[in-house]
Amino acid sequence: MLFRICVPLLPEITVTGADFAYLARVLRLCAGDNFETIQEHKIGVYKIEKIAKHSLTAALQKEYAENNEPEKKLHLVLPLLKADKLAYVLQKAVEVGVHKFWLYEPDNSPARLNGKENKLARWQKIIASAVCQSRRNHLPDLAKIKLPELAGKFCAVFFAHPAAEKYWPDFPDGSALVIGPESGFSPAELNYLAVNASGFSLGGRILRAETAAVAIPARILLG
């Protein structure tokens, strides 16, 4: 099974940065060895032609189609968590099959997204790495959103809350799941969600935000 990286499918590519370091220094691939690239459902098999000090060049040998995606597309709406927790959620939620990630700034948290462009780029790299590791075919995007923007954006919106009715929703294709922050939804956020989304409870136990953000999508997408 060949190692994969996420780059555009071209007749010839130059690989640099973290992808180069992993291919050349961790896997110790040499000229003549093969690896794969992924661009949605198109997989390219490349042969390394030349390895320089900080880059390598490779030529396309063949391409083929593959589909390892879940039957449903699920959008995961996440609060801005601490960096290590958010990185964990993104990695694991990619592995279980989340289609796209949306980040919002919860009322009950001082954390804000302004000035975090470097972290957004890092989080997107974590997503790409998880896509390649799990051999998915779709690279999920990571975008900012405000909770009032949810209305009308998705075919259905759900949120987990311990005070809601205990049941398991039938999540349709293209629906969104909103995860509450570590300190819980604010009254204003709950009022908005009560009107524009469907709440459900998993029972009497309270899950941490990072646990719910992985466990619930896993049940939806992995059955």
C-alpha positions in Angstrom: 0.0 0.0 0.0 1.6 3.2 -1.2 1.9 6.3 1.0 -0.3 9.3 -0.1 -0.1 13.0 -0.2 -2.7 15.6 -1.1 -1.5 17.6 -4.2 -3.0 18.4 -7.6 -2.8 15.6 -10.2 -0.2 16.8 -12.8 2.1 15.0 -15.3 5.1 16.0 -13.1 5.2 17.4 -9.6 7.8 18.8 -7.2 7.3 17.9 -3.5 8.7 20.1 -0.8 8.1 20.9 2.9 6.6 18.4 5.3 5.5 16.0 2.5 9.0 15.9 1.2 10.5 15.3 4.7 8.2 12.4 5.3 8.7 10.7 1.9 12.5 11.2 1.8 13.6 11.2 5.5 10.9 9.1 7.3 9.9 6.6 4.7 13.4 6.9 3.1 12.0 6.6 -0.5 14.6 6.8 -3.2 14.6 7.5 -7.0 12.6 4.9 -8.7 10.2 4.4 -5.7 6.5 5.1 -6.0 3.9 7.0 -3.9 0.4 8.2 -4.5 -1.4 11.6 -4.7 -5.1 12.2 -4.0 -7.4 14.8 -5.6 -11.0 14.0 -4.7 -11.8 10.6 -6.3 -8.7 10.7 -8.6 -5.6 8.9 -7.4 -2.3 9.3 -9.1 0.7 6.9 -8.9 4.0 8.7 -9.1 7.6 7.5 -9.6 10.3 9.5 -8.0 12.8 10.8 -10.6 15.1 12.9 -8.6 15.7 13.7 -4.9 17.4 17.0 -4.0 18.3 18.4 -0.6 14.9 20.0 0.1 12.6 18.6 -2.7 11.9 15.8 -5.0 10.5 15.5 -8.5 8.2 12.7 -9.6 6.4 11.7 -12.8 2.8 10.4 -13.1 2.7 6.7 -14.0 -1.0 6.1 -14.0 -4.2 7.3 -12.4 -7.3 5.6 -11.2 -10.6 6.3 -9.5 -11.5 5.4 -6.0 -14.4 6.2 -3.5 -13.9 5.6 0.2 -16.3 8.3 1.3 -19.4 7.8 3.5 -22.8 7.6 1.9 -23.8 10.8 3.8 -22.2 14.2 3.8 -22.0 15.6 7.4 -21.0 19.1 8.3 -19.5 19.5 11.7 -20.0 22.9 13.4 -17.3 23.2 16.1 -16.7 25.7 18.9 -13.2 27.2 19.0 -11.5 24.8 21.4 -8.0 24.8 22.9 -5.5 24.2 20.1 -4.5 20.7 21.1 -8.2 19.6 21.6 -9.2 21.1 18.3 -6.3 19.4 16.5 -7.4 16.0 18.0 -11.0 16.5 16.9 -10.1 17.5 13.4 -7.8 14.5 12.9 -10.3 11.9 14.3 -13.4 13.5 12.7 -11.7 13.3 9.3 -10.9 9.7 9.9 -14.6 8.8 10.6 -15.7 10.8 7.5 -16.9 14.3 8.2 -17.4 16.2 5.0 -16.7 19.8 6.1 -15.7 21.7 9.3 -17.2 25.0 10.5 -15.7 26.9 13.4 -17.6 29.4 15.5 -16.7 31.6 18.5 -18.9 30.6 21.5 -20.4 33.2 23.7 -19.0 31.5 26.9 -15.4 31.6 25.8 -12.8 34.4 25.4 -11.2 32.6 22.5 -11.4 34.3 19.2 -10.4 33.5 15.6 -9.0 36.9 14.7 -5.3 36.8 14.1 -5.2 33.0 14.0 -4.5 32.6 10.3 -1.4 30.6 11.0 -3.4 28.2 13.2 -6.1 27.9 10.5 -3.4 26.9 8.0 -1.9 24.4 10.6 -5.4 22.9 11.2 -5.9 22.5 7.5 -2.6 20.6 7.2 -3.8 18.3 10.0 -6.9 17.7 8.0 -4.9 16.9 4.9 -2.6 14.5 6.7 -5.6 12.7 8.2 -7.2 12.4 4.8 -4.1 10.7 3.4 -3.6 8.4 6.4 -7.2 7.2 6.4 -7.2 6.9 2.6 -10.2 9.1 2.1 -10.9 10.7 -1.3 -12.3 14.1 -0.2 -10.3 16.8 1.5 -12.6 18.6 4.0 -12.5 22.3 4.1 -12.3 24.4 7.3 -14.3 27.6 7.4 -15.5 30.2 9.9 -19.2 30.7 10.7 -21.5 32.4 13.2 -24.3 30.5 14.7 -27.0 32.9 13.3 -25.7 32.0 9.8 -26.8 28.4 10.2 -30.4 29.0 9.2 -31.0 28.1 5.6 -27.5 26.9 5.0 -28.1 23.2 5.5 -31.0 20.9 4.9 -31.2 20.2 8.6 -29.3 21.3 11.8 -28.9 19.2 15.0 -27.3 19.9 18.3 -26.6 17.7 21.3 -27.7 18.9 24.7 -28.3 17.0 27.9 -31.7 18.8 28.6 -33.1 17.8 25.2 -35.2 14.8 24.5 -33.3 11.5 24.5 -33.5 10.1 21.0 -31.3 9.5 18.0 -32.1 11.7 14.9 -32.2 10.5 11.3 -29.4 12.7 10.0 -30.1 13.4 6.3 -27.4 13.8 3.7 -26.0 17.3 3.9 -27.1 18.0 7.5 -25.1 19.8 10.1 -24.2 18.8 13.7 -23.4 21.6 16.2 -21.2 20.8 19.1 -21.4 23.0 22.2 -18.4 24.6 23.8 -16.6 23.3 27.0 -18.6 25.8 29.1 -21.9 25.0 27.5 -24.2 27.0 25.2 -25.1 30.5 26.3 -28.9 31.3 26.8 -28.8 33.3 23.6 -27.2 30.4 21.7 -29.7 27.9 23.1 -32.6 30.2 22.2 -31.4 30.5 18.6 -30.8 26.7 18.3 -34.2 25.9 19.8 -35.8 27.8 16.9 -33.5 26.9 14.0 -32.2 23.4 14.9 -33.3 20.1 16.5 -31.9 19.2 19.9 -31.3 15.7 21.0 -29.8 14.0 24.1 -27.5 11.0 24.4 -28.7 10.3 27.9 -27.7 11.3 31.4 -23.9 11.3 30.9 -22.2 14.5 29.9 -19.5 14.2 27.2 -16.7 16.6 26.8 -16.8 18.7 23.7 -13.9 16.9 22.0 -15.5 13.5 22.8 -18.9 14.4 21.5 -17.3 15.9 18.3 -15.8 12.5 17.4 -18.3 10.0 19.0 -21.4 11.4 17.4 -20.1 11.7 13.8 -18.6 8.2 14.2 -22.0 6.8 15.0 -23.6 8.7 12.1 -21.1 7.9 9.4 -19.7 4.5 10.5 -23.0 3.0 11.5 
